[in-house]
Amino acid sequence: MSPHAPDTVLPPGRRRFAPARPVTVGALVAALVGALLVLLPAPAAQAAAVLLSQGKPVTASSQENYGTPASGAVDGDLTTRWSSAASDPQWIRIDLGAPAAVSQVVLRWETAYAKAYRIELSTDGTSWSTAYSTASGTGGTETLNVSGTARYVRMYGVSRATQYGYSLWEFQVYGGTGDGGPTLPGGGDLGPNVHIIDPSTPDIQGKLDAVFKQQESAQFGTGRQAFLFKPGTYNNINAQIGFYTQIAGLGLRPDDTTFNGDVTVDAGWAGGNATQNFWRSAENLALRPVSGTDRWAVAQASSFRRMHVKGGLNLAPAGYGWASGGYIADSKVDGTVGPYSQQQWYTRDSSVGGWTNGVWNMTFSGVEGAPATSFPAPPYTTLDTTPVSREKPFLYLAGSELKVFAPAKRTDARGTTWANGATQGQSVPLSKFYVVKPGATAATLNAALAQGLNLLFTPGIYHVDQTIQVNRPDTIVLGLGLATIVPDNGVTAMKVADVDGVRLAGFLVDAGPVNSPTLLEIGTPGTGADHSADPTTLQDVYFRIGGAGPGRATTSLVVNSDDTIIDHTWVWRADHGDGVGWETNRADYGVRVNGDDVLATGLFVEHFNKYDVEWHGERGRTVFFQNEKAYDAPDQAAVQNGTTKGYAAYKVDDSVTTHEAWGLGSYCNYTADPSIRQDHGFEAPVKPGVRFHDVLVVSLGGNGQYEHVINDTGPPTSGTSTVPSNVVSYP
């Protein structure tokens, strides 16, 4: 289960003055609970930045009453506060006593907070520069990474969110005074596992072949590789892509980097079975396939983004062996896409010349040329547009300088972002990134984040002994070559504050042998801030428990922030490899969504001991879901959920009033005990606002059976024929 904020009891006699208006216990508890996150920062943040403001001289533009002085915001006491008169503008100013390198400001708002405000810096108390500005303050605890040298730091309130004045429990300034450790550099080279290629590079094919030889069958190996091709034309290329390998162009548009050749994934290493072709990607390239058709026979955790195929695309292995799902986004295929033996597939915001057949579940949103909805025969589910989308950040060359491009959000999207010119968005120079290389510690990563840098993980495996804390709005954490983060000693690998616009992309979180309560958390419980204008996005971020060795995690992904977009993830409790067994790689829950208005586009979650997905937030939406229940359940008792047989693959909580999902499938393959029965694959409250479209369950070869599809609706599976049971619309 996901962790909850601890119960907090206010100590008696701590409030020294009665406020001029009531302060709710809930607001005070929220402030105290939120304080735990910053008053106990990660050791790295302490090493890089110290609390400079506590107990320092402070002045303010006004004071609500004698019990709420400015000093109440810098005394470290979360039962005292400063509050201003109920008018705009207002300010509070701290004198640090000497110039300091300011790196972070934390505002702990009482119920009355600023909607629009600035953080300003000054060396003399007269001339001010703006270090941070917003017109959409969220209240609660706001952690702001800033940069500058200042003796005076001021919060300048422009407009209030409530009828009351401005009110702060604490106004904290962090930084260094010359003894806080060295400043970490941004930018730099990308290390030995990133191969930057241009058309004049000698023996390009030989370099590709050498890496493929290492990575073709290295399903649980330690190699991580990325090939980045500068803009230009490359002839006679066949880039075979193995495990943990990324290939990408460095242009602003796919057509800037063109292969007269192929980017190929096949399944020769597995005897023609492509169901384990995981963890690889192709991005931002144009292909003119030699035969007229490119082959991309992949399974989960493989992405095909910003690609232009000047021909057809075959998603099946040679010989049309088994294949089990994949993902295409922001791509154009001039010819026909042939999925053939692919059991399920999701395509988003793209353009295709045609699409032939499908096995169980082919889902499309915002795809020009997609077939019309006809589920279950053929098994097509088609949405004309994608409700909200924002493409994955990517590296590109601006002249001789590497930058990261962060595409803009789109609503009701259809087709590619680049069909009619450059993708809309923002460029971020590499100098604004800490380039993470193998051997980097969590302490260093947190210091870089506190300093205001983004993170670019180069290909490698990174053990972290403390949680990576992403607190600044619009921070980018981007991985190359399936960079892998392993939490040690049962820590949570990464936590993201409840702020706007964080982008997580392109990495794998691999559970360690000591149980982690969670692997990744987005937001804090119960915050409720509106992030719809600038949502946090999680893209090509994968989770693994076991397989590469012992691993345990109670819940893999917890989403607390409202408006988060989960765009292509595979959350996998391993069913094969090392460290695998019903209790050996115990992982009860895959994904838990607590935030409201969360959208999942391409959600793959498999094999968890209990619920694979639990949805508690309101107005959630999922476009495409693929699931297999845990193969290794030893018997019926092991999966019994009270009086219910089995845990649903996808459960919407009984408290939810509005939820909608399209194109969902759950499969059972209870190889340890084929007599196991599931009451249903999907569970949801029966309410007018809770709707499902095109849902199926399948028993693989008769290893276990489903009694229904969703709740008590839908026919049971039966026999060994692996024929789906379908529900077109529910309720």
Phi, psi and omega in degrees: 000156180285148180290150177244154177300138182292151173296137182235130179250129180289132178292141181292145171074015182275333181281121186272334180223146175285136177287163180285345178216160184296142170246121184292147175301323180300319180295320181290319177299317180300320179296317180294316180296316178299329182297330182301330186286330183250329177292339174242065184290165177299148180307327181297316181297323178296321182292323185272331185213135180247159178286115186261341195266340190296126178077004181278160178301140184214141177229163181214160181291331179197172180219131184298313177200178186298339183271001183230063182285163178301326181297339178294345181265357181229018184262001180074007182255114185277011171253003176242158184204164166257139170221147186257177169295159184272069178205165179242148352275170174217157180213159172225135189231132177253136173258109182286349176093336180197156178300139181219154174277102184275129183239341184203142174235133177241123178251121177251096186280142163283185184305324180274108186233174181269131172278316177235132180198168176232149165258122185240147181240148178207146175265342184236358181080004182241309180265128186240143172240148182272120177264338180201143179212141177211151171246010183222050177302146187254351186073194183065219177258119179247121180253118189240119174275125182231176180210130178160165176255129184205149166264327182246135178233132186230135165265117183250105182278124181266316178212145184270154177270347182228179178284346183273180175285190176276142185216121182237126169293315180213141173238104188247136178240127178247151176173200180229153179244021180110348180237020183266013179100164184289153173283132180281139181279147170267159177077201182108179181286163186262009173084175189286344183264006172250119183256108179266120190244141167233169186301339181269357181298129181289145172053053179299316181298321179297322179294317178297316182295323182295317179291320179299322179300322179288324193256353187304314184241014185275062187302322180240029180281178183257355180289141176221130188218148173222134173250120179244119185257123176295156177306143182150185180246134183237123184258151173056048181253133165230095182271100176277130190248118179260196182297145174053041180233133177243136171236134185206152172270157181251024174267172175280340177230151180305321184290351176293336182233107189243130172260124162274080188166204192229155163243114196240136165232125176228187187229034178300326181296335184245027177066030178089004178262113185265009186289352177242021178276071185269173160053072176196165180203153172230131188214139163065039179231155168251136181238137168242088190301143183300316182272357186096345181222128177272150179248125180224079186261090187238174174237208184297160176062033175230127185239147179233098189236142175052042180254145174238108179262113181271063184167209180259172181224123180254121184264007182250155176287163174302134184087357176058041175289182183300147176210151194218052163102151179188193194211133174232137175214147172054038185235158178233124174245112184295324181266210184262140172267125178247102179284331178051255187275003179295126182287321179209156182201148175233131178233131185230138170047059185220187178219130179231148176283342179173168181216128181246129170054185181173157184267294184240320191205101174249116186240139183226141168219129180066034185250115174291130180088001180290149176293156178289157176303130180211017183306135009260003185220103350294162188276060183256132172237119189230123170256134184298323179225166171263127187306310178216137175208155174209123188288160182295139173299151180211153176283144173208165179260125171250097191068242177254006185256131174281135175224165172251129177260129181248100183298153182280159176290143173235147172244145183049052187283149176207133182078178184283163177280346190245005185297325186246031181128194184293146174297138177284141179161203187228139176264138179236120181295152180298336178296345177269007179243140164275119182276110187272128179236156181310136184103344178295142181260162175299325178300317179293318180297317179292326176296318179297316179296317179296332179284348179102008179273153167276174179241132171239106179278120173281163184301128181167182178243129188236115175272133179237130181258005172211161184290133171286122186253111179257102188248344187268134175304145174065018173294141175251128171240107188237131178253146173248144174060037180055045174311139191238128180252125181243115177283131178261153172060027174077018178282163168281132186296318185208141172231136179248130179292165180278073183233169180286147154068019176290141180238117177248129186201140164079032178217165181244133173255119187246113186300145176271176184290337175268131187302128171263136177298324175214161175258322179214132176237133177247113181082172178246150185300138169077012184286310174074016179289147181275117178245019188298329181287333184211076187285158167283139180236143177236117189223129182051040173253124188241157182229140181220132176238107184084177180102304176271000183147180183302137178205143180213139175201131182294311178225134183280304186234126175240125181246108177260332184288135174294151171072007179299143175249120174260104187244094179073098171221148169240118182248111196229117163273118192298138174254357177207168185102199180269153177069040185241131177174156186310319177256340183297310177247055181302131178204102190287321189228140179272294184231131173237124180251115176256336182286157176272157174058034177274137180241129174247124176238101183089075186245111180245117183219127192218142161075022182281154185294331178235239181284134174283316177227131172237127184242114181252341183281157178276153174059031175289151177220139175231129172245104182082123176218132178232136186211146162235135174288163185298124179296326198263015176304125188288332182192177182300321182299328183293335181245010180290129184247078186066237177272357182266135177278111177084154174268133179300149174291327186218111184242126171263127187297150182299337181283344186284137179254338183223125179198146178213141183212148183228138171067071184237141177219140175229136184236141174246144180210066185282081185288332180286329178209091183296352180276357182295140178241141172251129175298324180194161174273334187228142183224132183203153176292147179272094182218149183302328183275358180254112189226139177235143180230129172060076186240140180218154168231149182220136167264121183279103177067019179082012178276085187090162181216154170259138175279328180213173177271300180227128187051237178252026181251143178101145184288155178287155167281161181200156175069197185244017188272357177054050178254128183293151163259131190239147167231121184282322182212137178220136358283000000 
